[in-house]
Amino acid sequence: MKRFFVLLLALAMLSVLAACGTSPVQGGEGTEPETTMDALTQEETSAFTFPFPDLPSITQLTQEDTSAVSAMASQPIVTIATATAKTNAPTVTATIALTTKPTAATKATTATTTTTTTRPTTTTTTTIATTTTTTTTQGQPAKVTKGTFSVSVAKAKAAGSAVTISVTTVNQVGTAKDRVYTGVKLKDFLAAQNVDVAALSSSATLMAKADDGETLTYTYSDIISDKTLLAWDDAGEPLSPPRLCPCGATDASKYLRGVESITLS
């Protein structure tokens, strides 16, 4: 800080020297030539000369000096001294300008506003009605999975291709007998009666009734088996009404003679 004031003092002395060079000599007329800086003798100039210390560089300033300069930097521009010699000597001007640095208060502040727009969300539930349509083709009734159907040799032969299966059956007393049955598969007969065999439940059952009133019940596996026939021939012997023959089994008690009707449930 002291060095800074030494610099100011030096500038003030330069102003005084310039003023002295423009003053008229006492007792003289105003028409006499003014004394210029060049007219001063060595002794006179020596009187105004004194040693000045070397000015420090910015990097040599102490923390106190830099703090003072920083404080002054926030002030408006100030002209310390201006001195102009009114002689033939060159103009001497000393100006120290302190530039005010912009502070945080003078900086433009831009506010950024983020706008979030919430759009209403509409959940649309579409319900598609499922309609089951029963199609009747050429006057035939709709497909069914239940019902009672009459059985005859004519209806059996008209239901599908004839199949021949050889099987050995054993009766209740243990007597075995070779059989060669020809007839139509039970599932083909049912399909010809407009039964939807593929839609049958695994719990479906079929009850066959004979012309003498006897009945036997067959399971789902018997119904859809390729070896269950409504046979109209046994090794060349006609069977009328047809015989229901589960040829996958050898127990003769499961074969029903003279079947007149079957009930699917």
C-alpha atoms as one frame of an Amber mdcrd trajectory, in Angstrom:
protein
   0.000   0.000   0.000   2.882   2.322   0.815   4.336   1.789  -2.622   1.090
   2.783  -4.178   1.073   6.135  -2.349   4.713   6.730  -3.378   3.561   6.412
  -6.970   0.803   8.969  -6.363   3.268  11.350  -4.728   5.589  11.137  -7.749
   2.771  12.032 -10.077   1.849  14.997  -7.853   5.437  16.275  -7.999   5.357
  16.125 -11.778   2.260  18.311 -11.691   4.022  20.870  -9.431   7.072  20.994
 -11.728   4.845  21.632 -14.701   3.095  24.464 -12.868   6.376  26.074 -11.879
   7.502  26.147 -15.482   4.488  28.267 -16.480   4.697  30.956 -13.687   6.233
  34.465 -14.625   9.341  35.717 -12.794   8.469  37.936  -9.851   8.986  41.658
 -10.455   9.146  41.209 -14.211   6.785  42.410 -16.909   4.253  40.128 -18.355
   5.836  40.606 -21.743   9.037  38.858 -20.694   9.485  35.305 -21.989   8.310
  32.559 -19.696  10.756  30.180 -18.211  10.525  26.720 -19.738  11.609  23.383
 -18.421  14.567  23.527 -20.788  15.732  26.884 -19.236  16.203  25.431 -15.759
  19.806  25.064 -14.683  21.266  21.825 -13.511  21.201  23.145  -9.937  17.501
  24.010 -10.207  16.508  20.689 -11.615  18.620  18.936  -9.036  16.632  20.699
  -6.333  13.504  18.958  -7.502  15.133  15.627  -7.955  15.124  13.027  -5.225
  15.509   9.314  -5.418  12.378   7.303  -6.003  12.286   3.654  -5.176  11.744
   1.186  -7.942   8.061   0.558  -8.454   7.058  -2.967  -7.673   5.524  -5.191
 -10.306   2.062  -6.615  -9.899   3.522  -9.938  -8.869   5.543  -8.220  -6.069
   2.528  -6.605  -4.419   1.659  -7.855  -0.959  -1.689  -9.317  -0.044  -2.570
  -5.960   1.593  -1.648  -4.063  -1.600  -3.663  -6.323  -3.872  -6.639  -6.122
  -1.537  -6.493  -2.329  -1.679  -6.248  -2.328  -5.463  -9.184  -4.718  -5.664
 -11.223  -2.420  -3.458 -10.418   0.571  -5.618 -11.206  -1.385  -8.763 -14.877
  -1.406  -7.773 -14.980   2.421  -7.864 -15.707   4.541 -11.000 -12.928   5.774
 -13.204 -10.975   8.519 -11.380  -8.495  10.908 -12.900  -5.875  11.573 -10.278
  -4.058  14.494 -11.820  -3.671  16.223 -15.117  -0.961  18.824 -15.623  -0.226
  20.668 -18.825   2.762  23.016 -19.204   1.902  26.311 -20.965   5.332  26.610
 -22.481   7.098  25.328 -25.469   7.840  22.184 -23.480   5.964  19.072 -24.501
   2.607  18.445 -22.819   2.884  16.268 -19.754  -0.252  14.377 -18.849  -0.505
  11.849 -16.050  -3.674   9.854 -15.811  -4.430   6.852 -13.701  -7.605   5.154
 -14.803  -9.273   2.611 -12.640 -11.700   0.557 -14.582 -14.736  -0.637 -12.770
 -15.178  -4.330 -13.201 -18.679  -5.602 -13.600 -20.039  -7.102 -10.421 -22.454
  -9.936 -10.033 -25.234  -7.391  -9.555 -24.661  -5.953 -13.060 -24.740  -9.279
 -14.827 -27.939 -10.192 -16.558 -29.663 -13.108 -14.950 -31.598 -15.392 -17.230
 -34.257 -17.433 -15.562 -35.061 -20.669 -17.250 -38.554 -21.908 -16.655 -39.314
 -25.521 -17.343 -42.938 -26.145 -18.029 -44.196 -29.678 -17.690 -47.431 -30.359
 -19.432 -49.348 -33.359 -18.188 -51.680 -34.733 -20.772 -54.672 -36.678 -19.584
 -54.333 -40.369 -20.193 -57.422 -42.145 -21.378 -57.597 -45.889 -21.093 -59.999
 -47.366 -23.533 -61.223 -50.876 -22.954 -62.680 -52.516 -25.995 -64.925 -55.470
 -25.411 -65.351 -57.746 -28.365 -68.397 -59.889 -28.198 -67.790 -63.469 -29.186
 -70.681 -65.069 -30.992 -70.894 -68.807 -31.484 -72.615 -69.496 -34.756 -74.174
 -72.840 -35.524 -73.928 -73.573 -39.203 -76.413 -75.899 -40.865 -75.196 -77.383
 -44.139 -77.635 -78.918 -46.621 -80.352 -79.300 -44.026 -78.120 -81.137 -41.515
 -78.530 -80.266 -37.819 -75.769 -78.500 -35.882 -72.840 -80.415 -34.409 -73.532
 -81.877 -30.992 -71.619 -83.662 -28.233 -74.591 -85.315 -26.541 -77.707 -87.214
 -27.620 -79.385 -90.559 -28.322 -79.077 -92.126 -31.745 -80.783 -95.163 -33.278
 -78.601 -97.918 -34.708 -79.179-100.159 -37.738 -77.106-102.091 -40.237 -78.102
 -99.670 -43.011 -77.079 -96.637 -40.984 -73.819 -98.347 -39.990 -72.894 -99.156
 -43.583 -73.761 -95.616 -44.679 -71.638 -94.044 -41.937 -68.203 -94.780 -43.386
 -65.729 -97.243 -44.811 -65.894-100.861 -43.661 -63.117-102.109 -41.360 -62.239
-105.778 -40.572 -60.524-106.690 -37.294 -59.542-110.159 -36.020 -59.679-110.746
 -32.266 -59.798-113.725 -29.838 -62.420-113.310 -27.127 -62.698-115.226 -23.870
 -66.092-115.779 -22.195 -66.903-116.017 -18.502 -66.142-119.767 -18.327 -62.781
-119.216 -20.019 -63.662-120.456 -23.480 -61.710-118.622 -26.189 -63.067-118.030
 -29.659 -61.543-116.416 -32.732 -63.585-113.607 -34.219 -63.308-111.669 -37.489
 -65.545-108.620 -37.248 -66.403-106.318 -40.164 -68.137-103.061 -39.528 -67.715
 -99.254 -39.173 -65.713 -97.507 -36.511 -67.922 -96.236 -33.690 -66.455 -92.735
 -33.908 -67.208 -92.611 -37.650 -70.808 -93.663 -36.959 -71.127 -90.873 -34.374
 -69.646 -88.331 -36.780 -72.254 -89.386 -39.365 -74.924 -88.561 -36.741 -73.500
 -85.013 -36.606 -71.579 -85.557 -33.385 -68.478 -83.337 -32.947 -66.158 -86.143
 -31.872 -63.119 -83.835 -31.618 -64.977 -81.693 -29.076 -65.867 -84.579 -26.776
 -64.668 -84.304 -23.205 -62.387 -86.971 -21.758 -65.149 -87.671 -19.272 -67.672
 -88.467 -22.009 -69.412 -91.845 -21.834 -71.580 -93.853 -24.202 -74.343 -96.254
 -23.181 -75.407 -98.885 -25.754 -78.810-100.576 -25.475 -79.570-103.964 -27.046
 -82.882-105.213 -28.447 -83.299-107.485 -25.407 -82.915-104.481 -23.043 -79.356
-105.199 -21.979 -77.080-102.122 -21.670 -73.333-101.614 -21.502 -71.389 -98.407
 -20.857 -68.218 -97.470 -22.697 -65.549 -94.912 -21.771 -64.075 -92.032 -23.756
 -61.078 -94.184 -24.782 -63.481 -96.840 -26.160 -65.433 -94.187 -28.084 -62.480
 -92.741 -29.963 -60.538 -95.998 -30.440 -59.898 -97.165 -33.997 -60.622-100.743
 -32.802 -64.194-100.135 -31.565 -66.683-101.200 -34.259 -70.371-101.393 -34.915
 -70.023-104.729 -36.720 -72.599-106.181 -39.125 -70.596-109.379 -39.909 -68.716
-111.959 -37.860 -66.530-114.215 -40.090 -69.257-114.273 -42.762 -72.185-114.534
 -40.268 -74.537-111.535 -40.600 -75.167-109.518 -37.442 -78.435-107.575 -37.418
 -78.893-105.385 -35.516 -75.148-104.606 -35.357 -72.889-105.753 -32.521 -70.818
-103.209 -30.613 -67.313-104.719 -30.510 -64.462-103.088 -28.506 -61.810-105.157
 -30.297 -59.049-103.718 -28.157 -60.321-105.946 -25.330 -60.542-109.787 -25.171
 -63.269-109.950 -22.504 -66.341-111.236 -24.333 -68.669-109.650 -21.749 -67.805
-106.230 -23.185 -69.242-107.092 -26.603 -72.965-106.254 -26.937 -75.217-108.094
 -29.435 -78.217-106.513 -31.219 -77.567-102.838 -30.463 -80.645-100.706 -31.218
 -79.558 -97.345 -29.810 -76.635 -95.497 -28.243 -76.735 -92.511 -25.856 -73.796
 -90.139 -25.681 -73.328 -88.096 -22.502
